[in-house]
Amino acid sequence: MAVWQATQVKELLAENGFDSSLVYIKSEGDIDLVTPLYEMGVQGVFTRSLDVALLNDRIDVAVHSMKDVPTQLPEGIIQAAVLKRGPVNDLIVFKNAAAQNNYSSLTTHLPIAIGASFTVATSSIRRKAQWLNKFPGHIIHNLRGNVNTRLRKLSEENWDAAIFAQAGLERIGLRPENSLVPDWMLPAPAQGAILVVCRKDDEFSFETCQHFNDEDTALCTKIERDFLRRLLGGCSTPISGLATVKNGHIHFEGTILSLDGREKAEIKKIVPVSETKDLGKIAAEELLLNGGKEIAEDIYHATK
């Protein structure tokens, strides 16, 4: 997936008349495939190695899945471009057609069937919390590795389903037939977006990448990440946020859940694009005043 994303940037650079080459660097999150993400000191676990290479002049730009990037970039590194966003949703991949039919039966008969037996795999605290909020009592297993590894584990283990990012599977043509987008699951802030960063003092690389910066995606992901940052969250916290541009307005929806999924606070706002300054922060403040503060404090103490 990382190679696919970097290749997209390489091709965009070529379209604008700039030659480039790929440098392959493994992240800590790619090397340790056993430890759950929430035990790894998650902030920057997928980006630190590239940050070091960038600051040491080994590379000129770094390409990231934006949802993996800490809301505060390291000193000396700046955002150079955000590519036009791909699919933003999560995707449930079922072990087989029988498991998908079982899930369909569960959702049809809610709330009667919420306690029925079903086993799901994911390494995401956010996905786990949202799943347990809808299906309390279901069994969640940890699942790490690249896309191919996780698909293989799903086929081998006695699980009913696993949760992926829709963009991750569809971009590389690996979305299985037995899969669906859960319309009740809100994505992670900046999910489906690709971020390019460069050194703060590298004006040439910054200006070069601005050729393919998508302004709508940059605006929406900024709102989502401002929301996440105000809630003191990272990719190890059950915080979701999605901003979209529709008819000159930003439609924003955000949630925070307790780690076990039992408690949930949510916020929805629609504002003109011209009035989006600090929207993410404002939405977070309103959420905190309407049930989110207690949940956030419980998460903070539980993860310390």
NUDO-634362 format. One record per residue (C-alpha): residue number from 1; x, y, z; residue in one letter. Coordinates in nm, 3 decimals, decimal comma, padded with zeros to 5 digits, m for minus. Layout:
N
@nr:NUM | x:X | y:Y | z:Z | rest:a
...
This chain:
304
@nr:1 | x:00,000 | y:00,000 | z:00,000 | rest:m
@nr:2 | x:00,280 | y:00,243 | z:00,090 | rest:a
@nr:3 | x:00,452 | y:00,169 | z:m00,241 | rest:v
@nr:4 | x:00,127 | y:00,229 | z:m00,430 | rest:w
@nr:5 | x:00,084 | y:00,568 | z:m00,259 | rest:q
@nr:6 | x:00,443 | y:00,673 | z:m00,323 | rest:a
@nr:7 | x:00,410 | y:00,568 | z:m00,686 | rest:t
@nr:8 | x:00,104 | y:00,794 | z:m00,725 | rest:q
@nr:9 | x:00,312 | y:01,089 | z:m00,606 | rest:v
@nr:10 | x:00,598 | y:00,991 | z:m00,836 | rest:k
@nr:11 | x:00,357 | y:00,988 | z:m01,131 | rest:e
@nr:12 | x:00,208 | y:01,325 | z:m01,032 | rest:l
@nr:13 | x:00,557 | y:01,472 | z:m01,014 | rest:l
@nr:14 | x:00,629 | y:01,334 | z:m01,361 | rest:a
@nr:15 | x:00,307 | y:01,485 | z:m01,497 | rest:e
@nr:16 | x:00,433 | y:01,822 | z:m01,380 | rest:n
@nr:17 | x:00,778 | y:01,777 | z:m01,534 | rest:g
@nr:18 | x:00,977 | y:01,656 | z:m01,233 | rest:f
@nr:19 | x:01,183 | y:01,335 | z:m01,223 | rest:d
@nr:20 | x:01,194 | y:01,139 | z:m00,897 | rest:s
@nr:21 | x:01,286 | y:00,798 | z:m00,758 | rest:s
@nr:22 | x:01,143 | y:00,586 | z:m00,475 | rest:l
@nr:23 | x:01,335 | y:00,514 | z:m00,156 | rest:v
@nr:24 | x:01,194 | y:00,220 | z:00,043 | rest:y
@nr:25 | x:01,189 | y:00,267 | z:00,421 | rest:i
@nr:26 | x:01,015 | y:00,036 | z:00,668 | rest:k
@nr:27 | x:00,825 | y:00,191 | z:00,960 | rest:s
@nr:28 | x:00,816 | y:00,060 | z:01,315 | rest:e
@nr:29 | x:00,451 | y:m00,030 | z:01,260 | rest:g
@nr:30 | x:00,548 | y:m00,243 | z:00,961 | rest:d
@nr:31 | x:00,833 | y:m00,422 | z:01,138 | rest:i
@nr:32 | x:00,649 | y:m00,519 | z:01,460 | rest:d
@nr:33 | x:00,339 | y:m00,705 | z:01,343 | rest:l
@nr:34 | x:00,263 | y:m00,869 | z:01,679 | rest:v
@nr:35 | x:00,225 | y:m00,590 | z:01,935 | rest:t
@nr:36 | x:m00,118 | y:m00,425 | z:01,926 | rest:p
@nr:37 | x:m00,094 | y:m00,066 | z:01,805 | rest:l
@nr:38 | x:m00,230 | y:00,072 | z:02,131 | rest:y
@nr:39 | x:00,070 | y:m00,081 | z:02,315 | rest:e
@nr:40 | x:00,334 | y:00,066 | z:02,085 | rest:m
@nr:41 | x:00,326 | y:00,433 | z:02,184 | rest:g
@nr:42 | x:00,131 | y:00,482 | z:01,869 | rest:v
@nr:43 | x:00,194 | y:00,850 | z:01,787 | rest:q
@nr:44 | x:00,405 | y:00,840 | z:01,473 | rest:g
@nr:45 | x:00,461 | y:00,464 | z:01,473 | rest:v
@nr:46 | x:00,409 | y:00,458 | z:01,095 | rest:f
@nr:47 | x:00,588 | y:00,788 | z:01,022 | rest:t
@nr:48 | x:00,893 | y:00,827 | z:01,248 | rest:r
@nr:49 | x:01,137 | y:00,638 | z:01,025 | rest:s
@nr:50 | x:01,045 | y:00,855 | z:00,727 | rest:l
@nr:51 | x:01,067 | y:01,170 | z:00,939 | rest:d
@nr:52 | x:01,426 | y:01,082 | z:01,031 | rest:v
@nr:53 | x:01,517 | y:01,012 | z:00,668 | rest:a
@nr:54 | x:01,365 | y:01,345 | z:00,565 | rest:l
@nr:55 | x:01,542 | y:01,549 | z:00,830 | rest:l
@nr:56 | x:01,872 | y:01,375 | z:00,749 | rest:n
@nr:57 | x:01,838 | y:01,473 | z:00,380 | rest:d
@nr:58 | x:01,814 | y:01,111 | z:00,272 | rest:r
@nr:59 | x:01,484 | y:01,190 | z:00,097 | rest:i
@nr:60 | x:01,324 | y:01,515 | z:m00,024 | rest:d
@nr:61 | x:00,958 | y:01,430 | z:00,040 | rest:v
@nr:62 | x:00,777 | y:01,160 | z:00,238 | rest:a
@nr:63 | x:00,440 | y:01,009 | z:00,151 | rest:v
@nr:64 | x:00,200 | y:00,896 | z:00,424 | rest:h
@nr:65 | x:m00,149 | y:00,769 | z:00,480 | rest:s
@nr:66 | x:m00,270 | y:01,090 | z:00,640 | rest:m
@nr:67 | x:m00,469 | y:00,917 | z:00,914 | rest:k
@nr:68 | x:m00,141 | y:00,771 | z:01,048 | rest:d
@nr:69 | x:00,031 | y:01,110 | z:01,080 | rest:v
@nr:70 | x:00,035 | y:01,281 | z:01,423 | rest:p
@nr:71 | x:m00,171 | y:01,601 | z:01,428 | rest:t
@nr:72 | x:00,144 | y:01,791 | z:01,527 | rest:q
@nr:73 | x:00,415 | y:01,747 | z:01,264 | rest:l
@nr:74 | x:00,776 | y:01,722 | z:01,387 | rest:p
@nr:75 | x:00,980 | y:02,040 | z:01,405 | rest:e
@nr:76 | x:01,131 | y:02,111 | z:01,066 | rest:g
@nr:77 | x:00,869 | y:01,922 | z:00,864 | rest:i
@nr:78 | x:00,570 | y:02,080 | z:00,689 | rest:i
@nr:79 | x:00,270 | y:01,971 | z:00,485 | rest:q
@nr:80 | x:00,351 | y:02,005 | z:00,115 | rest:a
@nr:81 | x:00,038 | y:01,857 | z:m00,047 | rest:a
@nr:82 | x:m00,273 | y:01,651 | z:00,013 | rest:v
@nr:83 | x:m00,384 | y:01,439 | z:m00,281 | rest:l
@nr:84 | x:m00,746 | y:01,425 | z:m00,395 | rest:k
@nr:85 | x:m00,916 | y:01,195 | z:m00,149 | rest:r
@nr:86 | x:m01,010 | y:00,838 | z:m00,223 | rest:g
@nr:87 | x:m01,286 | y:00,632 | z:m00,056 | rest:p
@nr:88 | x:m01,313 | y:00,734 | z:00,310 | rest:v
@nr:89 | x:m01,511 | y:00,446 | z:00,458 | rest:n
@nr:90 | x:m01,427 | y:00,134 | z:00,649 | rest:d
@nr:91 | x:m01,493 | y:m00,202 | z:00,486 | rest:l
@nr:92 | x:m01,607 | y:m00,527 | z:00,645 | rest:i
@nr:93 | x:m01,450 | y:m00,826 | z:00,472 | rest:v
@nr:94 | x:m01,623 | y:m01,155 | z:00,551 | rest:f
@nr:95 | x:m01,459 | y:m01,494 | z:00,569 | rest:k
@nr:96 | x:m01,722 | y:m01,637 | z:00,337 | rest:n
@nr:97 | x:m02,078 | y:m01,585 | z:00,213 | rest:a
@nr:98 | x:m02,222 | y:m01,761 | z:00,519 | rest:a
@nr:99 | x:m02,052 | y:m01,510 | z:00,752 | rest:a
@nr:100 | x:m02,187 | y:m01,220 | z:00,543 | rest:q
@nr:101 | x:m02,538 | y:m01,365 | z:00,561 | rest:n
@nr:102 | x:m02,500 | y:m01,403 | z:00,936 | rest:n
@nr:103 | x:m02,400 | y:m01,035 | z:00,965 | rest:y
@nr:104 | x:m02,697 | y:m00,929 | z:00,750 | rest:s
@nr:105 | x:m02,925 | y:m01,127 | z:00,979 | rest:s
@nr:106 | x:m02,776 | y:m00,955 | z:01,285 | rest:l
@nr:107 | x:m02,830 | y:m00,606 | z:01,146 | rest:t
@nr:108 | x:m03,182 | y:m00,691 | z:01,031 | rest:t
@nr:109 | x:m03,289 | y:m00,812 | z:01,373 | rest:h
@nr:110 | x:m03,126 | y:m00,546 | z:01,592 | rest:l
@nr:111 | x:m03,153 | y:m00,497 | z:01,884 | rest:p
@nr:112 | x:m03,266 | y:m00,855 | z:01,951 | rest:i
@nr:113 | x:m02,959 | y:m01,009 | z:01,788 | rest:a
@nr:114 | x:m02,687 | y:m00,775 | z:01,919 | rest:i
@nr:115 | x:m02,559 | y:m01,040 | z:02,157 | rest:g
@nr:116 | x:m02,542 | y:m01,315 | z:01,896 | rest:a
@nr:117 | x:m02,206 | y:m01,480 | z:01,841 | rest:s
@nr:118 | x:m01,983 | y:m01,306 | z:01,585 | rest:f
@nr:119 | x:m01,604 | y:m01,270 | z:01,571 | rest:t
@nr:120 | x:m01,430 | y:m00,970 | z:01,412 | rest:v
@nr:121 | x:m01,061 | y:m00,889 | z:01,369 | rest:a
@nr:122 | x:m00,909 | y:m00,540 | z:01,374 | rest:t
@nr:123 | x:m00,612 | y:m00,359 | z:01,531 | rest:s
@nr:124 | x:m00,804 | y:m00,029 | z:01,541 | rest:s
@nr:125 | x:m00,932 | y:00,090 | z:01,878 | rest:i
@nr:126 | x:m01,177 | y:00,317 | z:01,692 | rest:r
@nr:127 | x:m01,324 | y:00,032 | z:01,488 | rest:r
@nr:128 | x:m01,341 | y:m00,194 | z:01,793 | rest:k
@nr:129 | x:m01,526 | y:00,068 | z:01,998 | rest:a
@nr:130 | x:m01,776 | y:00,142 | z:01,721 | rest:q
@nr:131 | x:m01,838 | y:m00,228 | z:01,665 | rest:w
@nr:132 | x:m01,897 | y:m00,296 | z:02,033 | rest:l
@nr:133 | x:m02,123 | y:00,007 | z:02,057 | rest:n
@nr:134 | x:m02,348 | y:m00,151 | z:01,796 | rest:k
@nr:135 | x:m02,286 | y:m00,517 | z:01,883 | rest:f
@nr:136 | x:m02,200 | y:m00,545 | z:02,255 | rest:p
@nr:137 | x:m02,073 | y:m00,890 | z:02,342 | rest:g
@nr:138 | x:m01,916 | y:m00,967 | z:02,005 | rest:h
@nr:139 | x:m01,558 | y:m01,098 | z:02,014 | rest:i
@nr:140 | x:m01,279 | y:m00,876 | z:01,875 | rest:i
@nr:141 | x:m00,935 | y:m01,014 | z:01,784 | rest:h
@nr:142 | x:m00,618 | y:m00,817 | z:01,711 | rest:n
@nr:143 | x:m00,511 | y:m00,818 | z:01,346 | rest:l
@nr:144 | x:m00,184 | y:m00,665 | z:01,225 | rest:r
@nr:145 | x:00,019 | y:m00,672 | z:00,905 | rest:g
@nr:146 | x:m00,008 | y:m00,545 | z:00,551 | rest:n
@nr:147 | x:m00,323 | y:m00,597 | z:00,346 | rest:v
@nr:148 | x:m00,217 | y:m00,932 | z:00,202 | rest:n
@nr:149 | x:m00,113 | y:m01,063 | z:00,543 | rest:t
@nr:150 | x:m00,443 | y:m00,961 | z:00,701 | rest:r
@nr:151 | x:m00,649 | y:m01,114 | z:00,422 | rest:l
@nr:152 | x:m00,452 | y:m01,437 | z:00,458 | rest:r
@nr:153 | x:m00,503 | y:m01,442 | z:00,836 | rest:k
@nr:154 | x:m00,877 | y:m01,395 | z:00,788 | rest:l
@nr:155 | x:m00,885 | y:m01,699 | z:00,560 | rest:s
@nr:156 | x:m00,685 | y:m01,909 | z:00,808 | rest:e
@nr:157 | x:m00,834 | y:m01,809 | z:01,143 | rest:e
@nr:158 | x:m01,173 | y:m01,900 | z:01,284 | rest:n
@nr:159 | x:m01,306 | y:m01,545 | z:01,243 | rest:w
@nr:160 | x:m01,624 | y:m01,427 | z:01,077 | rest:d
@nr:161 | x:m01,486 | y:m01,100 | z:00,942 | rest:a
@nr:162 | x:m01,212 | y:m00,838 | z:00,954 | rest:a
@nr:163 | x:m01,228 | y:m00,460 | z:00,909 | rest:i
@nr:164 | x:m01,014 | y:m00,274 | z:00,656 | rest:f
@nr:165 | x:m00,998 | y:00,074 | z:00,507 | rest:a
@nr:166 | x:m01,197 | y:00,072 | z:00,184 | rest:q
@nr:167 | x:m00,935 | y:00,282 | z:00,008 | rest:a
@nr:168 | x:m00,654 | y:00,046 | z:00,107 | rest:g
@nr:169 | x:m00,812 | y:m00,256 | z:m00,060 | rest:l
@nr:170 | x:m00,964 | y:m00,084 | z:m00,361 | rest:e
@nr:171 | x:m00,652 | y:00,112 | z:m00,456 | rest:r
@nr:172 | x:m00,456 | y:m00,209 | z:m00,508 | rest:i
@nr:173 | x:m00,746 | y:m00,409 | z:m00,651 | rest:g
@nr:174 | x:m00,785 | y:m00,652 | z:m00,362 | rest:l
@nr:175 | x:m01,140 | y:m00,587 | z:m00,243 | rest:r
@nr:176 | x:m01,302 | y:m00,932 | z:m00,197 | rest:p
@nr:177 | x:m01,651 | y:m01,008 | z:m00,323 | rest:e
@nr:178 | x:m01,771 | y:m01,090 | z:00,028 | rest:n
@nr:179 | x:m01,739 | y:m00,736 | z:00,165 | rest:s
@nr:180 | x:m01,950 | y:m00,431 | z:00,236 | rest:l
@nr:181 | x:m01,927 | y:m00,074 | z:00,366 | rest:v
@nr:182 | x:m02,099 | y:m00,035 | z:00,707 | rest:p
@nr:183 | x:m02,294 | y:00,289 | z:00,677 | rest:d
@nr:184 | x:m02,306 | y:00,319 | z:01,057 | rest:w
@nr:185 | x:m01,926 | y:00,326 | z:01,105 | rest:m
@nr:186 | x:m01,767 | y:00,673 | z:01,095 | rest:l
@nr:187 | x:m01,407 | y:00,678 | z:00,959 | rest:p
@nr:188 | x:m01,091 | y:00,801 | z:01,124 | rest:a
@nr:189 | x:m01,000 | y:01,166 | z:01,070 | rest:p
@nr:190 | x:m00,817 | y:01,201 | z:00,735 | rest:a
@nr:191 | x:m00,892 | y:00,841 | z:00,635 | rest:q
@nr:192 | x:m00,858 | y:00,786 | z:00,260 | rest:g
@nr:193 | x:m00,625 | y:01,085 | z:00,217 | rest:a
@nr:194 | x:m00,258 | y:01,078 | z:00,116 | rest:i
@nr:195 | x:m00,023 | y:01,339 | z:00,263 | rest:l
@nr:196 | x:00,309 | y:01,457 | z:00,122 | rest:v
@nr:197 | x:00,551 | y:01,633 | z:00,359 | rest:v
@nr:198 | x:00,886 | y:01,802 | z:00,308 | rest:c
@nr:199 | x:01,148 | y:01,991 | z:00,507 | rest:r
@nr:200 | x:01,041 | y:02,337 | z:00,622 | rest:k
@nr:201 | x:01,341 | y:02,501 | z:00,456 | rest:d
@nr:202 | x:01,295 | y:02,317 | z:00,123 | rest:d
@nr:203 | x:01,100 | y:02,574 | z:m00,077 | rest:e
@nr:204 | x:01,161 | y:02,391 | z:m00,407 | rest:f
@nr:205 | x:01,000 | y:02,065 | z:m00,290 | rest:s
@nr:206 | x:00,710 | y:02,252 | z:m00,131 | rest:f
@nr:207 | x:00,632 | y:02,452 | z:m00,446 | rest:e
@nr:208 | x:00,670 | y:02,140 | z:m00,661 | rest:t
@nr:209 | x:00,415 | y:01,946 | z:m00,457 | rest:c
@nr:210 | x:00,170 | y:02,235 | z:m00,457 | rest:q
@nr:211 | x:00,100 | y:02,151 | z:m00,823 | rest:h
@nr:212 | x:m00,112 | y:01,853 | z:m00,713 | rest:f
@nr:213 | x:m00,246 | y:01,976 | z:m00,379 | rest:n
@nr:214 | x:m00,626 | y:01,927 | z:m00,368 | rest:d
@nr:215 | x:m00,776 | y:02,223 | z:m00,182 | rest:e
@nr:216 | x:m01,106 | y:02,057 | z:m00,085 | rest:d
@nr:217 | x:m00,930 | y:01,751 | z:00,057 | rest:t
@nr:218 | x:m00,676 | y:01,970 | z:00,237 | rest:a
@nr:219 | x:m00,958 | y:02,174 | z:00,395 | rest:l
@nr:220 | x:m01,165 | y:01,873 | z:00,503 | rest:c
@nr:221 | x:m00,871 | y:01,683 | z:00,649 | rest:t
@nr:222 | x:m00,755 | y:01,994 | z:00,836 | rest:k
@nr:223 | x:m01,097 | y:02,023 | z:01,000 | rest:i
@nr:224 | x:m01,093 | y:01,654 | z:01,093 | rest:e
@nr:225 | x:m00,739 | y:01,666 | z:01,231 | rest:r
@nr:226 | x:m00,810 | y:01,988 | z:01,426 | rest:d
@nr:227 | x:m01,105 | y:01,804 | z:01,580 | rest:f
@nr:228 | x:m00,882 | y:01,510 | z:01,669 | rest:l
@nr:229 | x:m00,606 | y:01,730 | z:01,808 | rest:r
@nr:230 | x:m00,842 | y:01,926 | z:02,035 | rest:r
@nr:231 | x:m00,970 | y:01,597 | z:02,176 | rest:l
@nr:232 | x:m00,608 | y:01,497 | z:02,244 | rest:l
@nr:233 | x:m00,652 | y:01,195 | z:02,023 | rest:g
@nr:234 | x:m00,436 | y:00,981 | z:01,797 | rest:g
@nr:235 | x:m00,490 | y:00,668 | z:01,596 | rest:c
@nr:236 | x:m00,498 | y:00,472 | z:01,924 | rest:s
@nr:237 | x:m00,814 | y:00,648 | z:02,043 | rest:t
@nr:238 | x:m01,177 | y:00,582 | z:01,944 | rest:p
@nr:239 | x:m01,230 | y:00,921 | z:01,780 | rest:i
@nr:240 | x:m01,392 | y:00,957 | z:01,438 | rest:s
@nr:241 | x:m01,444 | y:01,256 | z:01,215 | rest:g
@nr:242 | x:m01,553 | y:01,326 | z:00,860 | rest:l
@nr:243 | x:m01,589 | y:01,657 | z:00,675 | rest:a
@nr:244 | x:m01,727 | y:01,679 | z:00,322 | rest:t
@nr:245 | x:m01,793 | y:01,966 | z:00,082 | rest:v
@nr:246 | x:m02,150 | y:01,983 | z:m00,051 | rest:k
@nr:247 | x:m02,301 | y:02,280 | z:m00,235 | rest:n
@nr:248 | x:m02,063 | y:02,533 | z:m00,085 | rest:g
@nr:249 | x:m02,102 | y:02,401 | z:00,269 | rest:h
@nr:250 | x:m01,893 | y:02,181 | z:00,494 | rest:i
@nr:251 | x:m02,084 | y:01,892 | z:00,647 | rest:h
@nr:252 | x:m01,899 | y:01,766 | z:00,953 | rest:f
@nr:253 | x:m01,971 | y:01,470 | z:01,180 | rest:e
@nr:254 | x:m01,756 | y:01,356 | z:01,471 | rest:g
@nr:255 | x:m01,775 | y:01,107 | z:01,755 | rest:t
@nr:256 | x:m01,583 | y:00,986 | z:02,056 | rest:i
@nr:257 | x:m01,653 | y:00,653 | z:02,225 | rest:l
@nr:258 | x:m01,535 | y:00,486 | z:02,540 | rest:s
@nr:259 | x:m01,280 | y:00,208 | z:02,487 | rest:l
@nr:260 | x:m01,545 | y:m00,058 | z:02,547 | rest:d
@nr:261 | x:m01,792 | y:00,113 | z:02,316 | rest:g
@nr:262 | x:m02,056 | y:00,160 | z:02,585 | rest:r
@nr:263 | x:m02,046 | y:00,540 | z:02,595 | rest:e
@nr:264 | x:m02,070 | y:00,766 | z:02,291 | rest:k
@nr:265 | x:m02,085 | y:01,140 | z:02,225 | rest:a
@nr:266 | x:m02,137 | y:01,287 | z:01,881 | rest:e
@nr:267 | x:m02,156 | y:01,618 | z:01,700 | rest:i
@nr:268 | x:m02,291 | y:01,726 | z:01,359 | rest:k
@nr:269 | x:m02,244 | y:02,068 | z:01,198 | rest:k
@nr:270 | x:m02,313 | y:02,230 | z:00,861 | rest:i
@nr:271 | x:m02,145 | y:02,563 | z:00,786 | rest:v
@nr:272 | x:m02,057 | y:02,762 | z:00,471 | rest:p
@nr:273 | x:m01,708 | y:02,691 | z:00,339 | rest:v
@nr:274 | x:m01,626 | y:03,059 | z:00,401 | rest:s
@nr:275 | x:m01,691 | y:03,014 | z:00,774 | rest:e
@nr:276 | x:m01,484 | y:02,701 | z:00,842 | rest:t
@nr:277 | x:m01,200 | y:02,868 | z:01,033 | rest:k
@nr:278 | x:m01,146 | y:02,667 | z:01,355 | rest:d
@nr:279 | x:m01,448 | y:02,445 | z:01,273 | rest:l
@nr:280 | x:m01,271 | y:02,133 | z:01,391 | rest:g
@nr:281 | x:m01,174 | y:02,292 | z:01,721 | rest:k
@nr:282 | x:m01,522 | y:02,442 | z:01,768 | rest:i
@nr:283 | x:m01,689 | y:02,106 | z:01,701 | rest:a
@nr:284 | x:m01,458 | y:01,938 | z:01,950 | rest:a
@nr:285 | x:m01,536 | y:02,200 | z:02,216 | rest:e
@nr:286 | x:m01,910 | y:02,145 | z:02,168 | rest:e
@nr:287 | x:m01,865 | y:01,769 | z:02,185 | rest:l
@nr:288 | x:m01,672 | y:01,799 | z:02,511 | rest:l
@nr:289 | x:m01,953 | y:02,005 | z:02,662 | rest:l
@nr:290 | x:m02,213 | y:01,747 | z:02,556 | rest:n
@nr:291 | x:m02,082 | y:01,426 | z:02,709 | rest:g
@nr:292 | x:m01,742 | y:01,402 | z:02,544 | rest:g
@nr:293 | x:m01,533 | y:01,538 | z:02,829 | rest:k
@nr:294 | x:m01,603 | y:01,249 | z:03,064 | rest:e
@nr:295 | x:m01,531 | y:00,994 | z:02,790 | rest:i
@nr:296 | x:m01,207 | y:01,169 | z:02,691 | rest:a
@nr:297 | x:m01,087 | y:01,182 | z:03,053 | rest:e
@nr:298 | x:m01,160 | y:00,812 | z:03,103 | rest:d
@nr:299 | x:m00,963 | y:00,728 | z:02,787 | rest:i
@nr:300 | x:m00,672 | y:00,946 | z:02,896 | rest:y
@nr:301 | x:m00,647 | y:00,778 | z:03,236 | rest:h
@nr:302 | x:m00,695 | y:00,428 | z:03,092 | rest:a
@nr:303 | x:m00,410 | y:00,470 | z:02,845 | rest:t
@nr:304 | x:m00,160 | y:00,621 | z:03,087 | rest:k
